[in-house]
Structure formats: C-alpha cells, structure tokens
Amino acid sequence: MAINVKVYNLAGEKKEALKLNEKVFGLKANEALVHQAMVAQMANERQNLAHTKDRSEVRGGGRKPWRQKGTGRARAGSNRSPIWMGGGVTFGPRSERNYKKQINKKMKQKALLMVLSDKAANKNLTVIENFDVKEFKTKTIDNLLKKIEGKKDKKRSVLIINSKKDEKAKYSFRNLVGVKYINIDNLNIVDLLAKRGAIFTKDSIKIIEKQYS
C-alpha cells in the first residue's frame, strides 16, 4: 500500500503528494522495542547529581566522643557514625551510580523508523518544501503552522525537523508553545514521541530515506 503525505509551500498551500518509502515509513510498530529504545535514550541522558556523604567524607570525628567505660552511656568511637546527627549517610544516593543502558544499534534504528511509520499512518506526519523564509519572525512562523496544522480544537504539539542548521529559523520557533525545532542530525525517538505531530522539510525526508532504506 502506497504511503503518501501532503507537501506544503511557505504560504501554507498544498502543492503535491509525496510518496514515502515503505521500507522506512511502512513498518509495523513493536511497542516493547520502542519502549526499550526510549528508556535507553532517557537513561543515557540522565545527569547523576544526587550525592550523599558517607562516614569517611563527613567532617570531624577525629577523637573519641567520650571514654569507653564508666560514663553509663553507649560506646561511641566517632561522631561521624551514621547513627549520629550530622554523621555519614548509609545507603544514600551516590554520584558514582551508573544509569547507562546499552541497546543494539539496529534495534535503536528500527524503533525510530517504527515511530516515524506510526506518525505517517495516523496522518501526523507533514512535509514542507523548505523553511527559507525571507522574514524570520515568530508571528510569521505561527501563521504558517496554523495553515498547515488546521487543528484549532487541539493544543499544539509539533516537532519541526529541518534538513540543515538554521539559527534564524531556530529562533523563530523557540517562542512558540508546544513547538520544538531540531536539525535532522539530532532526530531521536524521545522527541518524536513527545510531540503529536512532525513536520519535515522535503530534503530531510530524502536524507532519512537514503540513510535507512
């Protein structure tokens, strides 16, 4: 079955229907694989900042608090003990903990293509000729997206994928609520899953098909 998507110009007008490569955009989704790839990416991006000091790192404790016998109190060797207030922490979070997860490269790529295929199948994938706008303003881009999306009853949730680095376009999109702009080199499964719709430039579609077909 042929997979076709609408191609729009910068005026928001439908120009043509683009036929997508079924090997890239026609895969059947495997939820377990997609979940595994998503969890792996999020785990690998996780910053391990939480860190508690154990008794060897706590300040003080150089002398015995009181003599061993004769005071009537329990024996104590150091005020750095975890049972003392201000002492070390036992089994607390440590910055050495490794959250990294490994996933096969082919599995990761297949999961990405499954998400792209799902968006194409559910009419959530759109193509625009390019983003070579003469005047880069947030209002101009906002009006363009309104014409392309045509969904006034839903909150905007869209990922913009450009085929080249364009700082002007990036700054034009960044103030729009529910919109994220990335370069094709940074395409990833987490961003695709986070947004309901995806708008690719025509060149970025060609790059994906050439890379994964």
ZATI-718927 format. One record per residue (C-alpha): residue in three letters; z, y, x. Coordinates in steps of 0.02 Angstrom, whole numbers, plus 50000, padded with zeros to 5 digits. Layout:
! residues N
ALAZYX
...
//
This chain:
! residues 213
MET500005000050000
ALA499485016950070
ILE500865029450106
ASN500315047350076
VAL501305063550093
LYS500875081250045
VAL500395093650181
TYR500815112050152
ASN500255127850240
LEU501355142750285
ALA501045150350114
GLY501845135150032
GLU500185129149961
LYS499675110849957
LYS498215108250075
GLU497935089550087
ALA498715072350079
LEU499135064350246
LYS499065045450261
LEU500535038650360
ASN500525023650475
GLU501295008850381
LYS501975001350543
VAL503055016850564
PHE503365023250388
GLY503205007250287
LEU504694996850346
LYS505954988850229
ALA507714995450253
ASN509104984750326
GLU510744993350283
ALA511764983650410
LEU510614988450554
VAL510535006750500
HIS512435007350488
GLN512624999450660
ALA511455012150740
MET512325026650653
VAL514065020950706
ALA513475018250885
GLN512755035850897
MET514305043950822
ALA515455034050937
ASN514435038651092
GLU514515057051045
ARG516395056551014
GLN517465067551126
ASN519105059551175
LEU520295074451184
ALA521945067151120
HIS523115063151263
THR524995059951266
LYS526065058751423
ASP526935042651467
ARG528615042351559
SER527785043651729
GLU526945060251681
VAL528395069051594
ARG529285082451693
GLY531085079351752
GLY532075063251763
GLY532455064551948
ARG534285059951931
LYS535295047951826
PRO535975057551674
TRP537735050351693
ARG538605036651789
GLN538275018551741
LYS540045014151683
GLY541605022451617
THR540885035551500
GLY540825025051341
ARG539005029251318
ALA537485018051331
ARG536715015651502
ALA535345028251544
GLY534285029051700
SER533145043751662
ASN532885057151531
ARG531025053051539
SER531335037151440
PRO530335035951277
ILE531955034651176
TRP532485051951234
MET531915067951150
GLY530635075851267
GLY530335059351354
GLY528715049951375
VAL527715042951229
THR527455024251208
PHE525765018251146
GLY525145035951111
PRO523305041151117
ARG522605042151294
SER521085051251359
GLU520555035751458
ARG520105026551298
ASN518265022051290
TYR517425023551120
LYS515665019651182
LYS514635006751088
GLN513094997751151
ILE511564994651043
ASN509904986951089
LYS508514999851114
LYS507314990850997
MET508664989550863
LYS509015008150878
GLN507165012450861
LYS506925000850713
ALA508415008350622
LEU507675025750648
LEU506005020250576
MET506875012250428
VAL507695028850384
LEU506015037750400
SER505205024450291
ASP506555026450159
LYS506285045250153
ALA504405042950136
ALA504635030049997
ASN505815041549899
LYS504695056849916
ASN505965065550028
LEU504765067550174
THR503615082650179
VAL502355088850307
ILE501915106750350
GLU500425111750457
ASN501495121550581
PHE502865134650595
ASP501845147750685
VAL502495161850576
LYS501955179450625
GLU503605187150574
PHE505135176450605
LYS506435181450475
THR507685170950382
LYS507055177750215
THR505255173050256
ILE505765155250301
ASP506895154150148
ASN505455158650031
LEU504335146050117
LEU505605132050093
LYS505835136549910
LYS503975134349879
ILE503925117849973
GLU505505110249900
GLY505315115549720
LYS507085109349681
LYS508095123349605
ASP509345111649522
LYS509975104049684
LYS510885111049833
ARG509765112549984
SER509925098450110
VAL508465097650230
LEU508105093450410
ILE506675103050494
ILE505785094050636
ASN504595104150745
SER503415096950874
LYS503835109951006
LYS505275120751064
ASP505255137350974
GLU506765148650993
LYS506145161350864
ALA505945147850732
LYS507645140650778
TYR508505157450750
SER507575159850585
PHE508265143550515
ARG510045143950580
ASN510735155750445
LEU510075145450300
VAL511415135050214
GLY511025116450208
VAL509625117650337
LYS509595110650512
TYR508185113550637
ILE507825101650782
ASN506445097650904
ILE505525080950889
ASP506285075551056
ASN508015076650976
LEU507605066550820
ASN509055054950782
ILE509705043850643
VAL511305053650607
ASP510395070050571
LEU509125060950462
LEU510485052550360
ALA511495068550344
LYS510095077850255
ARG509235072750093
GLY507505079150139
ALA506505080250300
ILE505085092450338
PHE503985087950487
THR502585097750565
LYS500915088750566
ASP500965087150756
SER502705079550753
ILE502095065850635
LYS500695061850758
ILE501955060950901
ILE503065048750805
GLU501595037550757
LYS500935037450934
GLN502645033451007
TYR503185019750886
SER501575011550824
//
